[in-house]
């Protein structure tokens, strides 16, 4: 019942937000804590590469920006409906997501990223086990494509809690999830599995092609003048250079 009230309340909130914001306001949604892209979402202490990047975009584009933190499972449907304008937080490109929304060129090049299997037993049958993952994540997509027995959770912490409770046999997720597990005793990192990300991208509603063009132009300017490289260096530890110049189209990602 609590979940039902939450969903209804979220729908009403997003509907009111969509009807009251002026045209030059960007409603930016994140899908939870995901270092180094987003720390402390939904609070005044929000920070990270994507926070700095969107601040730069908002300043240069003259936008008033409103930050919203949504459950991971709600974020792309909300963008597809036009309830929010931009999705950020280290999201990787995928064909499944591209069917729902549009994407900018990648502002961080990642290629294949590695997900981690975490269990409470070092001897686990990874083929037939119940695998917990973050809902609507590339990690969930990778396991579904591998035809595994997947259980989706709203956060990676919730997936780890399900592992502790015995609801799943193993969890599969990001390096951040692995770091959380390693900070507690009783977890084993069973190794990695590749997930194709195509790079970190900003999601834009398909109903806002002019906004996509405007943000792609701002990204190009931020990349060309070295600002993006400085953000890479600050948050990722290395400057990837003018990455937007290397993105002639999203066809290269597919």
Secondary structure as GFF3:
##gff-version 3
##sequence-region A 1 254
A	DSSP	alpha_helix	2	20	.	.	.	ID=ss1
A	DSSP	beta_strand	25	30	.	.	.	ID=ss2
A	DSSP	alpha_helix	49	61	.	.	.	ID=ss3
A	DSSP	beta_strand	64	69	.	.	.	ID=ss4
A	DSSP	alpha_helix	72	81	.	.	.	ID=ss5
A	DSSP	beta_strand	86	88	.	.	.	ID=ss6
A	DSSP	alpha_helix	95	98	.	.	.	ID=ss7
A	DSSP	beta_strand	102	103	.	.	.	ID=ss8
A	DSSP	beta_strand	112	119	.	.	.	ID=ss9
A	DSSP	beta_strand	130	134	.	.	.	ID=ss10
A	DSSP	alpha_helix	138	145	.	.	.	ID=ss11
A	DSSP	beta_strand	149	153	.	.	.	ID=ss12
A	DSSP	alpha_helix	156	165	.	.	.	ID=ss13
A	DSSP	beta_strand	170	173	.	.	.	ID=ss14
A	DSSP	alpha_helix	175	182	.	.	.	ID=ss15
A	DSSP	beta_strand	188	196	.	.	.	ID=ss16
A	DSSP	beta_strand	203	204	.	.	.	ID=ss17
A	DSSP	alpha_helix	209	224	.	.	.	ID=ss18
A	DSSP	alpha_helix	227	236	.	.	.	ID=ss19
A	DSSP	three_ten_helix	244	246	.	.	.	ID=ss20
A	DSSP	three_ten_helix	250	253	.	.	.	ID=ss21
###
